[in-house]
Amino acid sequence: MSHSILQKTSSLQAEAIVNEWPITNLGDRLVAYWPQLNEKDNIWRVPVLLVYPKSRPLGIVGEFQVDASTGQIVSHTPAEEIHTKARKLYETSGSGARAPSKQFYF
């Protein structure tokens, strides 16, 4: 008899978990967006967007995976890759937003 893993972490909880990581580690212009549950692996896949006030999101710069049973981040796009993608999106956006700093806190 096979037992399925029960999801204990909701999509809103997964989003909140992911939102805390960039603020603590990269800056305040990144936001989690619409978690999708991979039911087979019981993992929330959560894209991260680069955003600016009074502007639409510039695009996806990374992804986090959150264990739906424990609420723990099990993997994510490396910080340097997120920074590089964010910088490229900013440079090509023409949004007029302030440029990301070297430390990525903008």
Phi, psi and omega in degrees: 000128179266144179247131177274150178282133180274133176285123178251339182259124180282169178296322178294323177293317178300318179297316179296319179299314181291321180298329180292322185297307180298320180299319181286326189250337186232320183150184189255016179255016179242140182216140176290149184219124170040078177300142177239129182274125170270097186297327180300314183262354182056048182235132171277126173261120187236108176291153178240129182254150169269126183227156174226148176301146177059027179214152175286160178304142181278335178150175180280132180242356180180181178214142175244150174239127183242127177295120183289342178277321187251340184079011180270141173289123181259338175194160176199160174300135179303145183305317181296323178292319176300314180300314181298313179297319180297316179299315180296318178298316178301312184295331181262357187280328185063026185283343183077005179285157179295140183293146175297139178281171179301323179278356176077002173272114184243000000 
